[in-house]
């Protein structure tokens, strides 16, 4: 499971950077704490499906673009 969290975090980070969005901006758009975004990107936490969809929406992308 930890492997999936790391893969999800890396894909989220790659997509965020490709769009030129900072962690702060993503956190604001997804209404979560910036430190939580960092922990997600490092694969330290398991994200709920609901939160994954919120992150995808905040980035303006399809959920499939950030799922491992």
Buried (B, 14 or more C-beta within 10 A) or exposed (E): EEEEBBBBBBBBBEBBEEEEBEBEBBBBBBEBEBEBBBBBBEBEBEBEEEBBBBBBEBBEBEEEBBBE
